Amino acid sequence: MKVEVVKFYPFELPGRRGGLVGYADVQIGDELIIRSVRLLTNRYGGYYIQMPSLSKGDRVYEIIEILSKDLLAEIRRKVVDFYKERYKIS
């Protein structure tokens, strides 16, 4: 299935290491767009993504759950590659 980053919204706070890098809108095939996929960094400099969620009180509810590990890995790879290429990150 074709995975493509449609738009990326960078979100970096000056002087802060780690945390939220930005939000991505990801299109899967010709039928689905997932908005607000978060791209984050861990303390070791790696990247990971979080799917959109909704907080209500003390609970967090996942809005999107990707069941296929291969699809989730492909989404992560596309978002990270897009970010690195667009913002010249090595």
C-alpha positions in Angstrom: 0.0 0.0 0.0 1.3 3.4 -0.9 2.2 5.7 2.0 2.9 9.4 1.5 3.4 12.4 3.7 1.0 15.0 2.4 2.0 17.9 4.8 4.4 18.4 7.7 4.0 21.0 10.4 7.4 21.5 12.2 7.1 22.2 15.9 10.4 22.8 17.7 10.9 24.8 20.8 14.3 26.7 20.9 16.6 25.4 23.7 14.7 22.3 24.3 16.2 18.9 23.5 14.0 16.0 22.6 10.3 15.8 22.5 7.9 16.9 19.8 9.4 17.6 16.4 6.2 18.1 14.4 2.9 16.8 13.1 2.4 15.1 9.8 -0.6 14.3 7.6 -0.1 10.9 6.1 -2.1 9.5 3.1 -2.4 5.8 2.7 -3.4 4.7 -0.7 -6.1 6.8 -2.4 -8.6 6.3 0.3 -7.3 7.4 3.8 -5.6 10.4 5.3 -4.4 10.3 8.9 -4.0 13.8 10.3 -1.8 14.9 13.2 0.6 12.0 13.4 3.2 13.2 15.9 6.9 12.9 15.2 9.0 12.8 18.4 12.6 12.2 19.4 13.8 10.1 22.2 16.7 11.0 24.5 19.1 9.0 22.3 18.4 11.0 19.2 16.1 8.5 17.5 12.7 9.2 16.1 9.3 7.6 16.7 5.7 8.4 15.9 2.5 8.5 17.8 -0.9 8.2 16.2 -3.6 10.8 17.0 -5.2 10.4 20.4 -7.8 12.2 22.5 -7.4 13.1 26.2 -10.4 13.2 28.5 -9.6 13.7 32.1 -6.8 11.4 33.2 -7.4 9.0 30.3 -6.0 8.9 26.8 -8.0 7.3 24.0 -6.3 6.2 20.8 -8.2 7.5 17.8 -6.2 5.4 15.2 -4.7 2.0 15.9 -2.5 0.5 13.2 -2.8 -3.3 13.5 -0.1 -4.1 10.8 3.4 -3.7 12.1 4.7 -3.4 8.5 2.3 -0.5 7.8 3.2 1.2 11.0 7.0 0.8 10.2 6.3 2.2 6.7 4.5 5.2 8.1 7.3 5.9 10.5 9.9 5.6 7.8 8.1 7.9 5.5 7.6 10.6 8.1 11.2 10.5 9.4 12.6 10.5 5.9 10.4 13.4 4.9 11.5 15.4 7.9 15.2 14.7 7.4 15.1 15.5 3.7 13.0 18.6 4.1 14.9 20.1 7.0 18.4 18.8 6.1 18.8 16.7 9.2 21.5 14.0 9.0 
